[in-house]
Amino acid sequence: MLKRLLILLISACAMARAETFLGMEPLEPLSSIKQRYTAARLSPEPADWLKPNQYFARLTTEEVSGSLLLLFEHDDDARKKKLAELEKAVANLPPNAHARSTRLLIRQQKEHLGKPLDNRLALILIRWIPEQAVALSELTSRYGKPDEKRSGDASRGPTFVWSKGVTAHMGDDKKSVRMIEYWFTEDDLAVYFLRRNTASR
């Protein structure tokens, strides 16, 4: 019954999912992308805004023109903090069902932290800079009216945002899209975790 409910929830969430790009999944590990495209097609991309837990890479592929950049992130610090809290909590628990479930969570956190870095780095953003600018009308015909418009400045045009996980950065002419970002929505992440939980049953 629970498995059937999870499948129904996945189907419901899938209808609200954001636009996908080249079939890449929310939180897909860097190791998975390297397997699909080979490590030689991925090269680190320097960026002064990167956080210590992030990895930014350029993907070379004939599937799209222009530049394709992928942002990955790991949550090691959050997991280590959670692990410390769990270990502190279980130390004072009697040997009952609650203690056993807490120890299972501890083991899961340790297993994840013990994985290679490429398995812990998860995809959170796809940035595409097309070889030729895309007309804004192409995006609006596909996604509808943007849910948000952010003003530009003297050198950059406005930015349009769709809640299904698409952001369009306009060029200087304020008419053509010079960069498109695909990010993962809460619905995407819900589908990802539900699928993973269903598969593990």
N, CA and C atoms as an extended XYZ file, in Angstrom:
603
Properties=species:S:1:pos:R:3:atomname:S:1:resname:S:1:resid:I:1 pbc="F F F"
N         0.837       -1.206        0.000 N   MET     1
C         0.000        0.000        0.000 CA  MET     1
C         0.873        1.258        0.000 C   MET     1
N         1.912        1.256        0.873 N   LEU     2
C         2.794        2.411        0.966 CA  LEU     2
C         3.553        2.613       -0.340 C   LEU     2
N         3.998        1.493       -0.935 N   LYS     3
C         4.727        1.592       -2.198 CA  LYS     3
C         3.835        2.186       -3.283 C   LYS     3
N         2.545        1.763       -3.318 N   ARG     4
C         1.606        2.290       -4.311 CA  ARG     4
C         1.395        3.783       -4.100 C   ARG     4
N         1.321        4.213       -2.834 N   LEU     5
C         1.148        5.620       -2.510 CA  LEU     5
C         2.355        6.430       -2.986 C   LEU     5
N         3.556        5.883       -2.773 N   LEU     6
C         4.768        6.571       -3.218 CA  LEU     6
C         4.781        6.737       -4.730 C   LEU     6
N         4.347        5.692       -5.453 N   ILE     7
C         4.298        5.763       -6.920 CA  ILE     7
C         3.320        6.842       -7.374 C   ILE     7
N         2.160        6.922       -6.692 N   LEU     8
C         1.180        7.957       -7.030 CA  LEU     8
C         1.736        9.352       -6.772 C   LEU     8
N         2.465        9.506       -5.665 N   LEU     9
C         3.066       10.795       -5.347 CA  LEU     9
C         4.108       11.179       -6.380 C   LEU     9
N         4.891       10.192       -6.827 N   ILE    10
C         5.894       10.461       -7.855 CA  ILE    10
C         5.220       10.946       -9.126 C   ILE    10
N         4.138       10.280       -9.508 N   SER    11
C         3.414       10.677      -10.729 CA  SER    11
C         2.869       12.085      -10.606 C   SER    11
N         2.325       12.419       -9.443 N   ALA    12
C         1.767       13.757       -9.233 CA  ALA    12
C         2.856       14.816       -9.289 C   ALA    12
N         3.995       14.528       -8.656 N   CYS    13
C         5.094       15.492       -8.667 CA  CYS    13
C         5.683       15.636      -10.066 C   CYS    13
N         5.741       14.537      -10.807 N   ALA    14
C         6.345       14.574      -12.137 CA  ALA    14
C         5.607       15.533      -13.056 C   ALA    14
N         4.291       15.674      -12.859 N   MET    15
C         3.514       16.578      -13.704 CA  MET    15
C         3.919       18.030      -13.477 C   MET    15
N         4.486       18.319      -12.301 N   ALA    16
C         4.873       19.694      -11.988 CA  ALA    16
C         6.379       19.899      -12.089 C   ALA    16
N         7.083       18.915      -12.617 N   ARG    17
C         8.530       18.989      -12.663 CA  ARG    17
C         9.018       20.109      -13.563 C   ARG    17
N        10.216       20.575      -13.262 N   ALA    18
C        10.827       21.628      -14.066 CA  ALA    18
C        11.344       21.056      -15.375 C   ALA    18
N        11.767       21.961      -16.232 N   GLU    19
C        12.332       21.569      -17.516 CA  GLU    19
C        13.667       20.855      -17.279 C   GLU    19
N        13.875       19.716      -17.916 N   THR    20
C        15.154       19.022      -17.792 CA  THR    20
C        16.051       19.410      -18.952 C   THR    20
N        17.330       19.180      -18.809 N   PHE    21
C        18.289       19.541      -19.842 CA  PHE    21
C        19.230       18.376      -20.044 C   PHE    21
N        19.217       17.784      -21.254 N   LEU    22
C        20.047       16.632      -21.603 CA  LEU    22
C        19.800       15.443      -20.665 C   LEU    22
N        18.624       15.397      -20.052 N   GLY    23
C        18.276       14.274      -19.204 CA  GLY    23
C        19.009       14.224      -17.870 C   GLY    23
N        19.662       15.308      -17.474 N   MET    24
C        20.382       15.327      -16.203 CA  MET    24
C        19.397       15.387      -15.049 C   MET    24
N        19.672       14.622      -14.017 N   GLU    25
C        18.763       14.498      -12.886 CA  GLU    25
C        19.132       15.445      -11.752 C   GLU    25
N        18.143       15.860      -10.945 N   PRO    26
C        18.450       16.658       -9.755 CA  PRO    26
C        19.401       15.894       -8.847 C   PRO    26
N        20.416       16.577       -8.359 N   LEU    27
C        21.393       16.008       -7.426 CA  LEU    27
C        22.158       14.822       -8.014 C   LEU    27
N        22.210       14.735       -9.337 N   GLU    28
C        22.986       13.649       -9.966 CA  GLU    28
C        24.457       13.810       -9.588 C   GLU    28
N        25.104       12.747       -9.136 N   PRO    29
C        26.504       12.862       -8.717 CA  PRO    29
C        27.431       13.196       -9.888 C   PRO    29
N        28.508       13.873       -9.568 N   LEU    30
C        29.530       14.188      -10.565 CA  LEU    30
C        30.050       12.901      -11.204 C   LEU    30
N        30.182       11.849      -10.416 N   SER    31
C        30.674       10.562      -10.938 CA  SER    31
C        29.766       10.026      -12.044 C   SER    31
N        28.456       10.241      -11.916 N   SER    32
C        27.500        9.785      -12.922 CA  SER    32
C        27.656       10.553      -14.231 C   SER    32
N        27.859       11.868      -14.119 N   ILE    33
C        28.060       12.700      -15.315 CA  ILE    33
C        29.363       12.291      -16.009 C   ILE    33
N        30.398       12.008      -15.227 N   LYS    34
C        31.680       11.590      -15.798 CA  LYS    34
C        31.540       10.256      -16.519 C   LYS    34
N        30.729        9.357      -15.978 N   GLN    35
C        30.507        8.061      -16.622 CA  GLN    35
C        29.798        8.233      -17.961 C   GLN    35
N        28.812        9.134      -17.977 N   ARG    36
C        28.013        9.321      -19.184 CA  ARG    36
C        28.801       10.002      -20.297 C   ARG    36
N        29.615       10.995      -19.930 N   TYR    37
C        30.312       11.779      -20.944 CA  TYR    37
C        31.825       11.534      -20.982 C   TYR    37
N        32.350       10.766      -20.072 N   THR    38
C        33.776       10.528      -19.825 CA  THR    38
C        34.390       11.749      -19.134 C   THR    38
N        35.304       11.464      -18.231 N   ALA    39
C        35.917       12.521      -17.417 CA  ALA    39
C        36.650       13.540      -18.286 C   ALA    39
N        37.167       13.107      -19.450 N   ALA    40
C        37.935       14.007      -20.311 CA  ALA    40
C        37.084       15.157      -20.847 C   ALA    40
N        35.762       14.966      -20.897 N   ARG    41
C        34.880       16.018      -21.419 CA  ARG    41
C        34.528       17.064      -20.350 C   ARG    41
N        34.916       16.807      -19.109 N   LEU    42
C        34.648       17.744      -18.019 CA  LEU    42
C        35.952       18.389      -17.563 C   LEU    42
N        35.933       19.706      -17.461 N   SER    43
C        37.121       20.412      -16.978 CA  SER    43
C        36.707       21.460      -15.953 C   SER    43
N        37.478       21.603      -14.869 N   PRO    44
C        37.131       22.604      -13.844 CA  PRO    44
C        37.083       24.007      -14.441 C   PRO    44
N        36.108       24.782      -14.001 N   GLU    45
C        35.928       26.158      -14.482 CA  GLU    45
C        36.161       27.111      -13.317 C   GLU    45
N        37.214       27.939      -13.374 N   PRO    46
C        37.470       28.864      -12.261 CA  PRO    46
C        36.341       29.880      -12.094 C   PRO    46
N        36.000       30.187      -10.858 N   ALA    47
C        34.974       31.201      -10.566 CA  ALA    47
C        35.223       31.720       -9.151 C   ALA    47
N        35.349       33.045       -9.012 N   ASP    48
C        35.686       33.604       -7.700 CA  ASP    48
C        34.522       33.554       -6.715 C   ASP    48
N        33.306       33.216       -7.195 N   TRP    49
C        32.139       33.172       -6.320 CA  TRP    49
C        31.892       31.777       -5.735 C   TRP    49
N        32.701       30.809       -6.129 N   LEU    50
C        32.483       29.438       -5.659 CA  LEU    50
C        32.676       29.309       -4.148 C   LEU    50
N        31.815       28.537       -3.517 N   LYS    51
C        31.956       28.218       -2.095 CA  LYS    51
C        32.883       27.013       -1.955 C   LYS    51
N        33.466       26.810       -0.761 N   PRO    52
C        34.394       25.686       -0.573 CA  PRO    52
C        33.780       24.319       -0.874 C   PRO    52
N        32.450       24.199       -0.747 N   ASN    53
C        31.799       22.903       -0.974 CA  ASN    53
C        31.225       22.765       -2.374 C   ASN    53
N        31.660       23.641       -3.305 N   GLN    54
C        31.121       23.610       -4.653 CA  GLN    54
C        32.207       23.287       -5.685 C   GLN    54
N        31.749       22.763       -6.818 N   TYR    55
C        32.633       22.442       -7.935 CA  TYR    55
C        31.923       22.879       -9.216 C   TYR    55
N        32.621       23.689      -10.010 N   PHE    56
C        32.050       24.243      -11.235 CA  PHE    56
C        32.840       23.669      -12.401 C   PHE    56
N        32.149       23.093      -13.387 N   ALA    57
C        32.843       22.419      -14.482 CA  ALA    57
C        32.234       22.765      -15.824 C   ALA    57
N        33.091       22.762      -16.845 N   ARG    58
C        32.643       22.959      -18.223 CA  ARG    58
C        32.527       21.585      -18.879 C   ARG    58
N        31.371       21.327      -19.494 N   LEU    59
C        31.136       20.061      -20.178 CA  LEU    59
C        31.214       20.276      -21.683 C   LEU    59
N        32.091       19.509      -22.325 N   THR    60
C        32.216       19.571      -23.778 CA  THR    60
C        31.369       18.452      -24.388 C   THR    60
N        30.354       18.838      -25.157 N   THR    61
C        29.474       17.854      -25.782 CA  THR    61
C        28.927       18.399      -27.092 C   THR    61
N        28.731       17.504      -28.061 N   GLU    62
C        28.181       17.912      -29.353 CA  GLU    62
C        26.654       18.027      -29.302 C   GLU    62
N        26.058       17.698      -28.168 N   GLU    63
C        24.599       17.705      -28.062 CA  GLU    63
C        24.011       19.113      -28.087 C   GLU    63
N        24.789       20.097      -27.661 N   VAL    64
C        24.336       21.491      -27.713 CA  VAL    64
C        25.475       22.368      -28.207 C   VAL    64
N        25.131       23.515      -28.804 N   SER    65
C        26.151       24.457      -29.244 CA  SER    65
C        26.454       25.432      -28.103 C   SER    65
N        27.622       26.033      -28.177 N   GLY    66
C        27.978       27.003      -27.148 CA  GLY    66
C        28.624       26.355      -25.939 C   GLY    66
N        28.525       27.030      -24.801 N   SER    67
C        29.164       26.552      -23.572 CA  SER    67
C        28.136       25.976      -22.606 C   SER    67
N        28.503       24.861      -21.993 N   LEU    68
C        27.638       24.215      -21.011 CA  LEU    68
C        28.422       24.077      -19.714 C   LEU    68
N        27.896       24.683      -18.650 N   LEU    69
C        28.579       24.694      -17.363 CA  LEU    69
C        27.686       24.070      -16.302 C   LEU    69
N        28.290       23.271      -15.432 N   LEU    70
C        27.547       22.538      -14.414 CA  LEU    70
C        28.067       22.896      -13.025 C   LEU    70
N        27.138       23.161      -12.116 N   LEU    71
C        27.500       23.476      -10.740 CA  LEU    71
C        27.093       22.320       -9.827 C   LEU    71
N        28.080       21.803       -9.091 N   PHE    72
C        27.857       20.717       -8.140 CA  PHE    72
C        28.133       21.220       -6.723 C   PHE    72
N        27.529       20.549       -5.759 N   GLU    73
C        27.696       20.956       -4.358 CA  GLU    73
C        27.594       19.733       -3.455 C   GLU    73
N        28.408       19.687       -2.398 N   HIS    74
C        28.259       18.618       -1.402 CA  HIS    74
C        27.812       19.214       -0.073 C   HIS    74
N        27.230       18.364        0.776 N   ASP    75
C        26.698       18.836        2.057 CA  ASP    75
C        27.435       18.186        3.229 C   ASP    75
N        28.749       18.005        3.078 N   ASP    76
C        29.535       17.319        4.111 CA  ASP    76
C        29.414       17.970        5.489 C   ASP    76
N        29.502       19.295        5.537 N   ASP    77
C        29.461       19.978        6.840 CA  ASP    77
C        28.135       19.739        7.554 C   ASP    77
N        27.039       19.826        6.798 N   ALA    78
C        25.716       19.601        7.393 CA  ALA    78
C        25.592       18.154        7.873 C   ALA    78
N        26.119       17.219        7.089 N   ARG    79
C        26.055       15.801        7.468 CA  ARG    79
C        26.910       15.516        8.707 C   ARG    79
N        28.090       16.129        8.787 N   LYS    80
C        28.963       15.938        9.948 CA  LYS    80
C        28.306       16.484       11.224 C   LYS    80
N        27.636       17.637       11.075 N   LYS    81
C        26.926       18.211       12.217 CA  LYS    81
C        25.793       17.299       12.659 C   LYS    81
N        25.026       16.778       11.691 N   LYS    82
C        23.933       15.859       11.994 CA  LYS    82
C        24.463       14.584       12.627 C   LYS    82
N        25.576       14.083       12.121 N   LEU    83
C        26.186       12.867       12.657 CA  LEU    83
C        26.584       13.058       14.114 C   LEU    83
N        27.183       14.203       14.421 N   ALA    84
C        27.591       14.486       15.806 CA  ALA    84
C        26.376       14.542       16.728 C   ALA    84
N        25.286       15.127       16.245 N   GLU    85
C        24.054       15.208       17.042 CA  GLU    85
C        23.466       13.819       17.293 C   GLU    85
N        23.478       12.979       16.265 N   LEU    86
C        22.935       11.625       16.394 CA  LEU    86
C        23.768       10.784       17.358 C   LEU    86
N        25.088       10.901       17.239 N   GLU    87
C        25.972       10.121       18.113 CA  GLU    87
C        25.818       10.557       19.565 C   GLU    87
N        25.621       11.849       19.778 N   LYS    88
C        25.404       12.349       21.136 CA  LYS    88
C        24.070       11.853       21.687 C   LYS    88
N        23.048       11.830       20.831 N   ALA    89
C        21.720       11.397       21.264 CA  ALA    89
C        21.681        9.910       21.575 C   ALA    89
N        22.333        9.100       20.756 N   VAL    90
C        22.251        7.649       20.930 CA  VAL    90
C        23.035        7.177       22.154 C   VAL    90
N        24.005        7.976       22.586 N   ALA    91
C        24.819        7.586       23.748 CA  ALA    91
C        23.978        7.465       25.010 C   ALA    91
N        22.884        8.203       25.087 N   ASN    92
C        22.028        8.193       26.281 CA  ASN    92
C        20.742        7.399       26.101 C   ASN    92
N        20.629        6.680       24.974 N   LEU    93
C        19.400        5.930       24.727 CA  LEU    93
C        19.517        4.483       25.201 C   LEU    93
N        18.448        3.941       25.775 N   PRO    94
C        18.435        2.513       26.113 CA  PRO    94
C        18.367        1.693       24.824 C   PRO    94
N        18.749        0.400       24.853 N   PRO    95
C        18.737       -0.428       23.635 CA  PRO    95
C        17.321       -0.779       23.187 C   PRO    95
N        16.651        0.161       22.577 N   ASN    96
C        15.286       -0.077       22.095 CA  ASN    96
C        15.194        0.245       20.602 C   ASN    96
N        13.979        0.223       20.072 N   ALA    97
C        13.775        0.447       18.641 CA  ALA    97
C        14.256        1.825       18.207 C   ALA    97
N        14.040        2.825       19.063 N   HIS    98
C        14.459        4.182       18.724 CA  HIS    98
C        15.981        4.255       18.604 C   HIS    98
N        16.666        3.578       19.496 N   ALA    99
C        18.135        3.566       19.453 CA  ALA    99
C        18.624        2.868       18.191 C   ALA    99
N        17.954        1.777       17.818 N   ARG   100
C        18.355        1.045       16.616 CA  ARG   100
C        18.181        1.900       15.359 C   ARG   100
N        17.061        2.635       15.275 N   SER   101
C        16.827        3.489       14.099 CA  SER   101
C        17.835        4.638       14.062 C   SER   101
N        18.206        5.151       15.244 N   THR   102
C        19.201        6.225       15.298 CA  THR   102
C        20.563        5.713       14.845 C   THR   102
N        20.910        4.491       15.253 N   ARG   103
C        22.189        3.908       14.823 CA  ARG   103
C        22.196        3.652       13.315 C   ARG   103
N        21.037        3.322       12.761 N   LEU   104
C        20.931        3.132       11.315 CA  LEU   104
C        21.201        4.451       10.596 C   LEU   104
N        20.639        5.543       11.129 N   LEU   105
C        20.881        6.866       10.547 CA  LEU   105
C        22.356        7.239       10.639 C   LEU   105
N        22.981        6.903       11.763 N   ILE   106
C        24.417        7.170       11.945 CA  ILE   106
C        25.221        6.422       10.890 C   ILE   106
N        24.871        5.154       10.681 N   ARG   107
C        25.584        4.353        9.693 CA  ARG   107
C        25.420        4.925        8.285 C   ARG   107
N        24.194        5.378        7.968 N   GLN   108
C        23.941        5.957        6.648 CA  GLN   108
C        24.758        7.232        6.423 C   GLN   108
N        24.820        8.076        7.457 N   GLN   109
C        25.601        9.311        7.338 CA  GLN   109
C        27.083        8.991        7.135 C   GLN   109
N        27.603        8.027        7.881 N   LYS   110
C        29.017        7.645        7.762 CA  LYS   110
C        29.310        7.041        6.394 C   LYS   110
N        28.376        6.229        5.899 N   GLU   111
C        28.562        5.625        4.576 CA  GLU   111
C        28.633        6.696        3.493 C   GLU   111
N        27.743        7.692        3.599 N   HIS   112
C        27.753        8.762        2.598 CA  HIS   112
C        29.053        9.557        2.675 C   HIS   112
N        29.479        9.921        3.881 N   LEU   113
C        30.697       10.707        4.042 CA  LEU   113
C        31.936        9.922        3.634 C   LEU   113
N        31.833        8.598        3.645 N   GLY   114
C        32.958        7.753        3.246 CA  GLY   114
C        33.081        7.562        1.746 C   GLY   114
N        32.114        8.044        0.988 N   LYS   115
C        32.154        7.901       -0.468 CA  LYS   115
C        33.190        8.847       -1.066 C   LYS   115
N        33.710        8.530       -2.264 N   PRO   116
C        34.633        9.457       -2.950 CA  PRO   116
C        33.950       10.802       -3.197 C   PRO   116
N        34.749       11.851       -3.307 N   LEU   117
C        34.210       13.204       -3.487 CA  LEU   117
C        33.305       13.297       -4.708 C   LEU   117
N        33.671       12.626       -5.804 N   ASP   118
C        32.849       12.673       -7.026 CA  ASP   118
C        31.445       12.116       -6.799 C   ASP   118
N        31.294       11.226       -5.827 N   ASN   119
C        29.974       10.668       -5.508 CA  ASN   119
C        29.188       11.574       -4.569 C   ASN   119
N        29.896       12.437       -3.844 N   ARG   120
C        29.225       13.329       -2.893 CA  ARG   120
C        28.845       14.661       -3.531 C   ARG   120
N        29.532       15.052       -4.582 N   LEU   121
C        29.197       16.295       -5.273 CA  LEU   121
C        27.947       16.072       -6.118 C   LEU   121
N        26.890       16.860       -5.856 N   ALA   122
C        25.591       16.670       -6.498 CA  ALA   122
C        25.254       17.869       -7.385 C   ALA   122
N        24.675       17.594       -8.544 N   LEU   123
C        24.336       18.640       -9.517 CA  LEU   123
C        23.195       19.518       -8.999 C   LEU   123
N        23.414       20.840       -8.968 N   ILE   124
C        22.367       21.754       -8.506 CA  ILE   124
C        21.987       22.809       -9.548 C   ILE   124
N        22.826       22.993      -10.578 N   LEU   125
C        22.534       24.037      -11.572 CA  LEU   125
C        23.207       23.707      -12.900 C   LEU   125
N        22.493       23.973      -14.009 N   ILE   126
C        23.041       23.816      -15.355 CA  ILE   126
C        22.979       25.188      -16.025 C   ILE   126
N        24.104       25.654      -16.540 N   ARG   127
C        24.159       26.961      -17.196 CA  ARG   127
C        24.543       26.764      -18.662 C   ARG   127
N        23.708       27.257      -19.554 N   TRP   128
C        23.968       27.128      -20.987 CA  TRP   128
C        24.117       28.507      -21.604 C   TRP   128
N        25.261       28.715      -22.254 N   ILE   129
C        25.512       29.953      -22.995 CA  ILE   129
C        25.520       29.572      -24.472 C   ILE   129
N        24.381       29.749      -25.164 N   PRO   130
C        24.293       29.300      -26.564 CA  PRO   130
C        25.254       30.044      -27.473 C   PRO   130
N        25.661       29.363      -28.541 N   GLU   131
C        26.578       29.975      -29.503 CA  GLU   131
C        25.925       31.196      -30.147 C   GLU   131
N        24.640       31.076      -30.446 N   GLN   132
C        23.872       32.204      -30.964 CA  GLN   132
C        22.753       32.515      -29.978 C   GLN   132
N        22.558       33.795      -29.699 N   ALA   133
C        21.536       34.197      -28.725 CA  ALA   133
C        20.164       33.658      -29.126 C   ALA   133
N        19.376       33.329      -28.109 N   VAL   134
C        18.030       32.784      -28.317 CA  VAL   134
C        17.013       33.909      -28.137 C   VAL   134
N        16.035       33.964      -29.024 N   ALA   135
C        14.993       34.993      -28.896 CA  ALA   135
C        14.133       34.699      -27.672 C   ALA   135
N        13.807       35.731      -26.915 N   LEU   136
C        12.977       35.554      -25.728 CA  LEU   136
C        11.641       34.919      -26.086 C   LEU   136
N        11.130       35.231      -27.281 N   SER   137
C         9.839       34.686      -27.710 CA  SER   137
C         9.856       33.154      -27.771 C   SER   137
N        11.023       32.561      -28.054 N   GLU   138
C        11.138       31.105      -28.091 CA  GLU   138
C        10.891       30.514      -26.703 C   GLU   138
N        11.402       31.191      -25.685 N   LEU   139
C        11.224       30.705      -24.317 CA  LEU   139
C         9.793       30.915      -23.838 C   LEU   139
N         9.222       32.069      -24.161 N   THR   140
C         7.852       32.326      -23.702 CA  THR   140
C         6.855       31.396      -24.399 C   THR   140
N         7.149       31.022      -25.641 N   SER   141
C         6.246       30.095      -26.336 CA  SER   141
C         6.331       28.703      -25.729 C   SER   141
N         7.485       28.390      -25.143 N   ARG   142
C         7.674       27.066      -24.553 CA  ARG   142
C         7.232       27.008      -23.100 C   ARG   142
N         7.559       28.055      -22.328 N   TYR   143
C         7.295       28.037      -20.892 CA  TYR   143
C         6.161       28.943      -20.445 C   TYR   143
N         5.665       29.777      -21.359 N   GLY   144
C         4.633       30.723      -20.984 CA  GLY   144
C         5.227       32.017      -20.461 C   GLY   144
N         4.381       32.830      -19.875 N   LYS   145
C         4.819       34.120      -19.353 CA  LYS   145
C         5.725       33.896      -18.135 C   LYS   145
N         6.869       34.611      -18.037 N   PRO   146
C         7.751       34.449      -16.878 CA  PRO   146
C         7.029       34.777      -15.573 C   PRO   146
N         7.418       34.093      -14.500 N   ASP   147
C         6.807       34.328      -13.188 CA  ASP   147
C         7.431       35.525      -12.475 C   ASP   147
N         8.626       35.913      -12.928 N   GLU   148
C         9.309       37.033      -12.271 CA  GLU   148
C        10.211       37.733      -13.275 C   GLU   148
N        10.297       39.064      -13.147 N   LYS   149
C        11.217       39.842      -13.973 CA  LYS   149
C        12.085       40.693      -13.063 C   LYS   149
N        13.403       40.546      -13.234 N   ARG   150
C        14.345       41.338      -12.446 CA  ARG   150
C        14.991       42.370      -13.351 C   ARG   150
N        15.071       43.597      -12.885 N   SER   151
C        15.604       44.695      -13.700 CA  SER   151
C        17.089       44.515      -13.982 C   SER   151
N        17.519       45.013      -15.131 N   GLY   152
C        18.926       44.996      -15.479 CA  GLY   152
C        19.576       46.323      -15.122 C   GLY   152
N        20.737       46.580      -15.738 N   ASP   153
C        21.412       47.862      -15.515 CA  ASP   153
C        21.872       48.405      -16.873 C   ASP   153
N        22.815       49.344      -16.846 N   ALA   154
C        23.242       49.987      -18.086 CA  ALA   154
C        23.918       49.011      -19.049 C   ALA   154
N        24.564       47.981      -18.516 N   SER   155
C        25.309       47.053      -19.368 CA  SER   155
C        24.629       45.699      -19.538 C   SER   155
N        23.682       45.392      -18.688 N   ARG   156
C        23.020       44.088      -18.759 CA  ARG   156
C        21.510       44.258      -18.806 C   ARG   156
N        20.901       43.399      -19.586 N   GLY   157
C        19.453       43.445      -19.705 CA  GLY   157
C        18.770       42.787      -18.522 C   GLY   157
N        17.460       42.740      -18.548 N   PRO   158
C        16.714       42.141      -17.439 CA  PRO   158
C        16.873       40.618      -17.393 C   PRO   158
N        16.440       40.035      -16.290 N   THR   159
C        16.461       38.581      -16.112 CA  THR   159
C        15.033       38.117      -15.913 C   THR   159
N        14.659       37.067      -16.631 N   PHE   160
C        13.324       36.493      -16.505 CA  PHE   160
C        13.425       35.128      -15.824 C   PHE   160
N        12.498       34.878      -14.900 N   VAL   161
C        12.535       33.631      -14.128 CA  VAL   161
C        11.206       32.902      -14.250 C   VAL   161
N        11.274       31.609      -14.562 N   TRP   162
C        10.098       30.735      -14.577 CA  TRP   162
C        10.173       29.810      -13.370 C   TRP   162
N         9.066       29.652      -12.661 N   SER   163
C         9.059       28.855      -11.428 CA  SER   163
C         9.337       27.380      -11.674 C   SER   163
N         9.228       26.921      -12.917 N   LYS   164
C         9.516       25.520      -13.205 CA  LYS   164
C        11.011       25.257      -13.357 C   LYS   164
N        11.846       26.257      -13.024 N   GLY   165
C        13.279       26.020      -12.957 CA  GLY   165
C        14.087       26.534      -14.127 C   GLY   165
N        13.672       27.659      -14.717 N   VAL   166
C        14.399       28.231      -15.850 CA  VAL   166
C        14.622       29.719      -15.589 C   VAL   166
N        15.856       30.186      -15.809 N   THR   167
C        16.185       31.600      -15.682 CA  THR   167
C        16.852       32.055      -16.972 C   THR   167
N        16.362       33.143      -17.563 N   ALA   168
C        16.917       33.673      -18.818 CA  ALA   168
C        17.569       35.022      -18.551 C   ALA   168
N        18.841       35.130      -18.906 N   HIS   169
C        19.592       36.384      -18.753 CA  HIS   169
C        19.666       37.058      -20.119 C   HIS   169
N        19.129       38.263      -20.202 N   MET   170
C        19.037       38.972      -21.473 CA  MET   170
C        20.358       39.638      -21.837 C   MET   170
N        20.550       39.851      -23.153 N   GLY   171
C        21.728       40.546      -23.645 CA  GLY   171
C        21.572       42.051      -23.564 C   GLY   171
N        22.590       42.766      -24.036 N   ASP   172
C        22.566       44.226      -23.985 CA  ASP   172
C        21.409       44.823      -24.780 C   ASP   172
N        20.988       44.102      -25.839 N   ASP   173
C        19.911       44.635      -26.672 CA  ASP   173
C        18.537       44.507      -26.022 C   ASP   173
N        18.492       43.860      -24.861 N   LYS   174
C        17.259       43.686      -24.075 CA  LYS   174
C        16.193       42.833      -24.795 C   LYS   174
N        16.609       42.156      -25.895 N   LYS   175
C        15.652       41.363      -26.661 CA  LYS   175
C        16.036       39.887      -26.752 C   LYS   175
N        17.331       39.617      -26.788 N   SER   176
C        17.790       38.238      -26.968 CA  SER   176
C        18.367       37.684      -25.654 C   SER   176
N        18.271       36.375      -25.503 N   VAL   177
C        18.746       35.691      -24.297 CA  VAL   177
C        20.180       35.237      -24.517 C   VAL   177
N        21.087       35.706      -23.689 N   ARG   178
C        22.501       35.349      -23.849 CA  ARG   178
C        22.908       34.172      -22.974 C   ARG   178
N        22.107       33.874      -21.924 N   MET   179
C        22.446       32.758      -21.045 CA  MET   179
C        21.166       32.213      -20.409 C   MET   179
N        21.063       30.878      -20.351 N   ILE   180
C        19.908       30.229      -19.735 CA  ILE   180
C        20.403       29.310      -18.628 C   ILE   180
N        19.767       29.396      -17.469 N   GLU   181
C        20.110       28.518      -16.353 CA  GLU   181
C        18.932       27.619      -16.026 C   GLU   181
N        19.246       26.355      -15.823 N   TYR   182
C        18.247       25.360      -15.423 CA  TYR   182
C        18.581       24.955      -13.992 C   TYR   182
N        17.636       25.163      -13.084 N   TRP   183
C        17.851       24.814      -11.686 CA  TRP   183
C        16.724       23.899      -11.252 C   TRP   183
N        16.927       23.217      -10.139 N   PHE   184
C        15.980       22.184       -9.724 CA  PHE   184
C        15.027       22.725       -8.662 C   PHE   184
N        13.741       22.532       -8.917 N   THR   185
C        12.696       23.031       -8.030 CA  THR   185
C        12.453       22.053       -6.878 C   THR   185
N        11.620       22.451       -5.940 N   GLU   186
C        11.243       21.563       -4.838 CA  GLU   186
C        10.537       20.317       -5.364 C   GLU   186
N         9.749       20.476       -6.427 N   ASP   187
C         9.080       19.320       -7.029 CA  ASP   187
C        10.093       18.335       -7.603 C   ASP   187
N        11.143       18.868       -8.259 N   ASP   188
C        12.198       18.000       -8.790 CA  ASP   188
C        12.834       17.187       -7.676 C   ASP   188
N        13.160       17.865       -6.583 N   LEU   189
C        13.824       17.191       -5.470 CA  LEU   189
C        12.896       16.177       -4.811 C   LEU   189
N        11.603       16.503       -4.737 N   ALA   190
C        10.635       15.555       -4.166 CA  ALA   190
C        10.577       14.283       -4.997 C   ALA   190
N        10.559       14.439       -6.325 N   VAL   191
C        10.545       13.276       -7.221 CA  VAL   191
C        11.817       12.453       -7.028 C   VAL   191
N        12.954       13.142       -6.933 N   TYR   192
C        14.238       12.449       -6.763 CA  TYR   192
C        14.247       11.594       -5.499 C   TYR   192
N        13.834       12.187       -4.366 N   PHE   193
C        13.882       11.450       -3.104 CA  PHE   193
C        12.838       10.343       -3.057 C   PHE   193
N        11.653       10.574       -3.633 N   LEU   194
C        10.623        9.533       -3.662 CA  LEU   194
C        11.062        8.356       -4.516 C   LEU   194
N        11.680        8.637       -5.652 N   ARG   195
C        12.177        7.561       -6.509 CA  ARG   195
C        13.253        6.750       -5.785 C   ARG   195
N        14.150        7.465       -5.115 N   ARG   196
C        15.241        6.783       -4.421 CA  ARG   196
C        14.705        5.907       -3.304 C   ARG   196
N        13.722        6.431       -2.562 N   ASN   197
C        13.142        5.650       -1.457 CA  ASN   197
C        12.373        4.438       -1.981 C   ASN   197
N        11.670        4.621       -3.113 N   THR   198
C        10.906        3.513       -3.691 CA  THR   198
C        11.854        2.421       -4.197 C   THR   198
N        12.949        2.844       -4.822 N   ALA   199
C        13.901        1.883       -5.373 CA  ALA   199
C        14.591        1.072       -4.295 C   ALA   199
N        14.745        1.657       -3.104 N   SER   200
C        15.448        0.962       -2.018 CA  SER   200
C        14.559       -0.027       -1.274 C   SER   200
N        13.266       -0.038       -1.598 N   ARG   201
C        12.349       -0.934       -0.899 CA  ARG   201
C        12.344       -2.325       -1.529 C   ARG   201
